[in-house]
Amino acid sequence: MSSTWIRRLRPSGRGTAQLLCFPYAGGAASGYSDLAHALSPDVEVFAVQYPGRQDRLREAPAQNFQQIIEHVLEELPSHCDPEKPLALFGHSMGALLAFETGRCLQQNQTPFAPTHLFLSGRASPSLGRRPSDFLRSEAALVAELRRLGGADRQVLDDPEMLELIMPSVRADYRLLMQYVWDQGTLRDCPLTVLVGEEDPVVMVREADQWRTLTSGLTRTVPFSGGHFYLIQQVQQVAKVILSALVPPLTWTAA
């Protein structure tokens, strides 16, 4: 049975690698179900379920990144196999959480130190904070969600649905505004950076700057599409992940 913070998205199988996914702001673990299906049976996929949404709707949202990271680190041994390589995947806000969780796992010298990070739809934090004008009002935040294209238009046009989703969206965007990169980097951890070529908030060259935050190999992979390119490009994203996690390794540093 799944625990509170970490969910297994496919039945336990013969996967040779493990992938822990971090959702975007306002997102949930179930958002990675299609990716888990595409990676099965070679990769066992888990995802983090933040409080304040879906089956955790009645719980208070996280107050900061560290709270999320601490719970994830506490629960990892109950879900993941220390004998199998563990990689982390994060989209948008989730990319920052994957990066910071990877750093903590390295620093703690646990058997779950990540063998690879997949960072999607996010500029490198070394470039500073992103603009935050959309937090000035509810209407501005909804307009930002429309611009990014991740939420169903019918949901954004339905006042009752908005009332359900907006508390978690607002809370997650506040987490983003609190985050400040502390100059920390990763040691020898390969990165694959994924980004939509038409992303309105992240340019390919901004995403490519993640390469400065690790001493490991890096590759930047652009996809056709916008900020939520992943929705339409699940099979292609799965191929990129498999090429990095399942032998033989098929790419070299760009």
Steps between C-alpha positions, in 0.01 A plus 500: 500500500629846409619729777403863536778667302632243250279301264593205280340562161534150356496156665838378617680331212836401362616855432875542510475866602279721716367849426357737761293783347420843644187677368475860382327776701137401552570151367462156653668160491240367255628745240786257435277196440542511121878528533503205740305295249739596220804400708359167615636238552861624481470780757302495825338840541407678822365851546473746787150601611513848652239578770200718419374317187305193389493246785701742717264792434417555867865523603682829530736572209873478557657812646835472324712275278689358796182357651430309179859379467518377859185291461620356171837401649327345800271283286741397223628186680143371531445512124820486302753219471851611605643234267350664191612837358271790585447798268293814565268680258338837558294730281488879557488549880569128524835549326619720786377245755669215314827696493490588870395147597787361294743727680371387841527134403861555391591694813346237729697227321197273489468193273239702310737766368359564150674357197330748265281812514240593236415870529206614289336832418710714731781751457812443704466659846842653443319758282305635796132512587227496236252793474219479755250769394228238448474454878354847541143373451291188436420619148869548420584150623219343296625695197847354558356148513325564168823627348694191608228266373525229763150526646190394307315806368171359629649490850620860477156611375315321783479705824437189712801316358715810542400516865633146543834537320607857567601461868767243408607702196541817707688311772740345251571830329579651839749218553661592170529864601667401828764285333848648473789299355781482755779442244501125567579252223505127432807277491544278194125461445393493134218736402254481215323833453168493311320807369226598257626707208192724522495527879384856582692514829818296441732548205716207391818690582370572852422134558843406365664692785420211735825351365694742721355341816662157470843356431331211320409461134205708378271501201224744405214355295249742342152375410233643276239669715453747781542487876299179525656331198514187718126440462531450124853357496480226763635224274792714383585603857489134604752416226738767632469366854549139393808590296659642816389240754483169317827361355656555260544874556424663167595861540806713565541849637384776267 
